[in-house]
């Protein structure tokens, strides 16, 4: 279960990267 938690923590992106991804997607 801890492995899943570590994977989840590593998969969290900063808001800036999320905004950039959304901008590129809706470009």
CHARMM internal coordinates of N, CA and C (Angstrom, degrees):
IC EDIT
DIST 1 N 1 CA 1.4566
DIST 1 CA 1 C 1.5274
ANGL 1 N 1 CA 1 C 110.06
DIST 1 C 2 N 1.3338
ANGL 1 CA 1 C 2 N 116.90
DIHE 1 N 1 CA 1 C 2 N -37.57
DIST 2 N 2 CA 1.4709
ANGL 1 C 2 N 2 CA 119.59
DIHE 1 CA 1 C 2 N 2 CA 179.47
DIST 2 CA 2 C 1.5283
ANGL 2 N 2 CA 2 C 110.19
DIHE 1 C 2 N 2 CA 2 C -64.60
DIST 2 C 3 N 1.3304
ANGL 2 CA 2 C 3 N 116.56
DIHE 2 N 2 CA 2 C 3 N -31.62
DIST 3 N 3 CA 1.4647
ANGL 2 C 3 N 3 CA 119.12
DIHE 2 CA 2 C 3 N 3 CA 178.71
DIST 3 CA 3 C 1.5313
ANGL 3 N 3 CA 3 C 110.04
DIHE 2 C 3 N 3 CA 3 C -61.64
DIST 3 C 4 N 1.3287
ANGL 3 CA 3 C 4 N 115.65
DIHE 3 N 3 CA 3 C 4 N -40.99
DIST 4 N 4 CA 1.4642
ANGL 3 C 4 N 4 CA 119.93
DIHE 3 CA 3 C 4 N 4 CA 179.27
DIST 4 CA 4 C 1.5286
ANGL 4 N 4 CA 4 C 110.25
DIHE 3 C 4 N 4 CA 4 C -64.44
DIST 4 C 5 N 1.3252
ANGL 4 CA 4 C 5 N 116.24
DIHE 4 N 4 CA 4 C 5 N -38.21
DIST 5 N 5 CA 1.4652
ANGL 4 C 5 N 5 CA 119.96
DIHE 4 CA 4 C 5 N 5 CA -179.92
DIST 5 CA 5 C 1.5200
ANGL 5 N 5 CA 5 C 110.13
DIHE 4 C 5 N 5 CA 5 C -65.39
DIST 5 C 6 N 1.3415
ANGL 5 CA 5 C 6 N 116.89
DIHE 5 N 5 CA 5 C 6 N -42.54
DIST 6 N 6 CA 1.4671
ANGL 5 C 6 N 6 CA 120.42
DIHE 5 CA 5 C 6 N 6 CA 179.79
DIST 6 CA 6 C 1.5328
ANGL 6 N 6 CA 6 C 109.16
DIHE 5 C 6 N 6 CA 6 C -62.64
DIST 6 C 7 N 1.3283
ANGL 6 CA 6 C 7 N 116.46
DIHE 6 N 6 CA 6 C 7 N -43.42
DIST 7 N 7 CA 1.4595
ANGL 6 C 7 N 7 CA 120.51
DIHE 6 CA 6 C 7 N 7 CA 179.91
DIST 7 CA 7 C 1.5277
ANGL 7 N 7 CA 7 C 109.98
DIHE 6 C 7 N 7 CA 7 C -60.80
DIST 7 C 8 N 1.3272
ANGL 7 CA 7 C 8 N 115.84
DIHE 7 N 7 CA 7 C 8 N -40.70
DIST 8 N 8 CA 1.4689
ANGL 7 C 8 N 8 CA 120.05
DIHE 7 CA 7 C 8 N 8 CA -179.14
DIST 8 CA 8 C 1.5220
ANGL 8 N 8 CA 8 C 110.39
DIHE 7 C 8 N 8 CA 8 C -66.29
DIST 8 C 9 N 1.3303
ANGL 8 CA 8 C 9 N 116.54
DIHE 8 N 8 CA 8 C 9 N -40.94
DIST 9 N 9 CA 1.4639
ANGL 8 C 9 N 9 CA 120.26
DIHE 8 CA 8 C 9 N 9 CA 179.76
DIST 9 CA 9 C 1.5263
ANGL 9 N 9 CA 9 C 110.38
DIHE 8 C 9 N 9 CA 9 C -65.36
DIST 9 C 10 N 1.3263
ANGL 9 CA 9 C 10 N 117.09
DIHE 9 N 9 CA 9 C 10 N -37.81
DIST 10 N 10 CA 1.4606
ANGL 9 C 10 N 10 CA 120.23
DIHE 9 CA 9 C 10 N 10 CA -179.28
DIST 10 CA 10 C 1.5277
ANGL 10 N 10 CA 10 C 111.28
DIHE 9 C 10 N 10 CA 10 C -72.52
DIST 10 C 11 N 1.3200
ANGL 10 CA 10 C 11 N 116.43
DIHE 10 N 10 CA 10 C 11 N -17.78
DIST 11 N 11 CA 1.4647
ANGL 10 C 11 N 11 CA 119.89
DIHE 10 CA 10 C 11 N 11 CA -175.54
DIST 11 CA 11 C 1.5243
ANGL 11 N 11 CA 11 C 111.47
DIHE 10 C 11 N 11 CA 11 C -93.86
DIST 11 C 12 N 1.3298
ANGL 11 CA 11 C 12 N 117.22
DIHE 11 N 11 CA 11 C 12 N -0.15
DIST 12 N 12 CA 1.4690
ANGL 11 C 12 N 12 CA 119.52
DIHE 11 CA 11 C 12 N 12 CA -179.45
DIST 12 CA 12 C 1.5209
ANGL 12 N 12 CA 12 C 109.51
DIHE 11 C 12 N 12 CA 12 C -79.75
DIST 12 C 13 N 1.3323
ANGL 12 CA 12 C 13 N 116.76
DIHE 12 N 12 CA 12 C 13 N 125.37
DIST 13 N 13 CA 1.4537
ANGL 12 C 13 N 13 CA 121.40
DIHE 12 CA 12 C 13 N 13 CA -178.45
DIST 13 CA 13 C 1.5234
ANGL 13 N 13 CA 13 C 110.40
DIHE 12 C 13 N 13 CA 13 C -101.64
DIST 13 C 14 N 1.3221
ANGL 13 CA 13 C 14 N 116.90
DIHE 13 N 13 CA 13 C 14 N 145.45
DIST 14 N 14 CA 1.4677
ANGL 13 C 14 N 14 CA 120.59
DIHE 13 CA 13 C 14 N 14 CA 174.59
DIST 14 CA 14 C 1.5272
ANGL 14 N 14 CA 14 C 110.27
DIHE 13 C 14 N 14 CA 14 C -63.50
DIST 14 C 15 N 1.3320
ANGL 14 CA 14 C 15 N 117.66
DIHE 14 N 14 CA 14 C 15 N 151.52
DIST 15 N 15 CA 1.4768
ANGL 14 C 15 N 15 CA 121.20
DIHE 14 CA 14 C 15 N 15 CA -178.76
DIST 15 CA 15 C 1.5233
ANGL 15 N 15 CA 15 C 112.13
DIHE 14 C 15 N 15 CA 15 C -55.27
DIST 15 C 16 N 1.3314
ANGL 15 CA 15 C 16 N 117.01
DIHE 15 N 15 CA 15 C 16 N -34.48
DIST 16 N 16 CA 1.4629
ANGL 15 C 16 N 16 CA 119.68
DIHE 15 CA 15 C 16 N 16 CA -177.92
DIST 16 CA 16 C 1.5256
ANGL 16 N 16 CA 16 C 110.59
DIHE 15 C 16 N 16 CA 16 C -63.09
DIST 16 C 17 N 1.3219
ANGL 16 CA 16 C 17 N 116.67
DIHE 16 N 16 CA 16 C 17 N -43.44
DIST 17 N 17 CA 1.4604
ANGL 16 C 17 N 17 CA 120.15
DIHE 16 CA 16 C 17 N 17 CA -179.51
DIST 17 CA 17 C 1.5251
ANGL 17 N 17 CA 17 C 110.02
DIHE 16 C 17 N 17 CA 17 C -67.15
DIST 17 C 18 N 1.3241
ANGL 17 CA 17 C 18 N 116.73
DIHE 17 N 17 CA 17 C 18 N -38.25
DIST 18 N 18 CA 1.4653
ANGL 17 C 18 N 18 CA 120.08
DIHE 17 CA 17 C 18 N 18 CA 178.50
DIST 18 CA 18 C 1.5230
ANGL 18 N 18 CA 18 C 109.83
DIHE 17 C 18 N 18 CA 18 C -63.01
DIST 18 C 19 N 1.3355
ANGL 18 CA 18 C 19 N 116.11
DIHE 18 N 18 CA 18 C 19 N -44.63
DIST 19 N 19 CA 1.4625
ANGL 18 C 19 N 19 CA 120.17
DIHE 18 CA 18 C 19 N 19 CA -179.79
DIST 19 CA 19 C 1.5225
ANGL 19 N 19 CA 19 C 110.11
DIHE 18 C 19 N 19 CA 19 C -61.56
DIST 19 C 20 N 1.3239
ANGL 19 CA 19 C 20 N 116.55
DIHE 19 N 19 CA 19 C 20 N -40.81
DIST 20 N 20 CA 1.4662
ANGL 19 C 20 N 20 CA 120.58
DIHE 19 CA 19 C 20 N 20 CA 179.99
DIST 20 CA 20 C 1.5247
ANGL 20 N 20 CA 20 C 110.43
DIHE 19 C 20 N 20 CA 20 C -64.66
DIST 20 C 21 N 1.3185
ANGL 20 CA 20 C 21 N 116.69
DIHE 20 N 20 CA 20 C 21 N -41.87
DIST 21 N 21 CA 1.4638
ANGL 20 C 21 N 21 CA 120.50
DIHE 20 CA 20 C 21 N 21 CA -179.81
DIST 21 CA 21 C 1.5229
ANGL 21 N 21 CA 21 C 110.39
DIHE 20 C 21 N 21 CA 21 C -64.84
DIST 21 C 22 N 1.3294
ANGL 21 CA 21 C 22 N 116.66
DIHE 21 N 21 CA 21 C 22 N -41.65
DIST 22 N 22 CA 1.4664
ANGL 21 C 22 N 22 CA 120.36
DIHE 21 CA 21 C 22 N 22 CA 178.73
DIST 22 CA 22 C 1.5201
ANGL 22 N 22 CA 22 C 110.11
DIHE 21 C 22 N 22 CA 22 C -64.85
DIST 22 C 23 N 1.3316
ANGL 22 CA 22 C 23 N 116.14
DIHE 22 N 22 CA 22 C 23 N -41.55
DIST 23 N 23 CA 1.4660
ANGL 22 C 23 N 23 CA 120.04
DIHE 22 CA 22 C 23 N 23 CA -179.69
DIST 23 CA 23 C 1.5317
ANGL 23 N 23 CA 23 C 110.10
DIHE 22 C 23 N 23 CA 23 C -62.92
DIST 23 C 24 N 1.3273
ANGL 23 CA 23 C 24 N 116.30
DIHE 23 N 23 CA 23 C 24 N -43.04
DIST 24 N 24 CA 1.4594
ANGL 23 C 24 N 24 CA 119.21
DIHE 23 CA 23 C 24 N 24 CA 179.78
DIST 24 CA 24 C 1.5310
ANGL 24 N 24 CA 24 C 110.65
DIHE 23 C 24 N 24 CA 24 C -66.32
DIST 24 C 25 N 1.3371
ANGL 24 CA 24 C 25 N 116.12
DIHE 24 N 24 CA 24 C 25 N -33.42
DIST 25 N 25 CA 1.4612
ANGL 24 C 25 N 25 CA 120.24
DIHE 24 CA 24 C 25 N 25 CA -177.47
DIST 25 CA 25 C 1.5258
ANGL 25 N 25 CA 25 C 111.28
DIHE 24 C 25 N 25 CA 25 C -72.08
DIST 25 C 26 N 1.3314
ANGL 25 CA 25 C 26 N 116.26
DIHE 25 N 25 CA 25 C 26 N -40.12
DIST 26 N 26 CA 1.4705
ANGL 25 C 26 N 26 CA 120.29
DIHE 25 CA 25 C 26 N 26 CA -177.24
DIST 26 CA 26 C 1.5247
ANGL 26 N 26 CA 26 C 112.17
DIHE 25 C 26 N 26 CA 26 C -95.23
DIST 26 C 27 N 1.3176
ANGL 26 CA 26 C 27 N 116.37
DIHE 26 N 26 CA 26 C 27 N 7.40
DIST 27 N 27 CA 1.4585
ANGL 26 C 27 N 27 CA 121.12
DIHE 26 CA 26 C 27 N 27 CA -178.06
DIST 27 CA 27 C 1.5253
ANGL 27 N 27 CA 27 C 110.03
DIHE 26 C 27 N 27 CA 27 C -56.30
END
COOR INIT
IC SEED 1 N 1 CA 1 C
IC BUILD
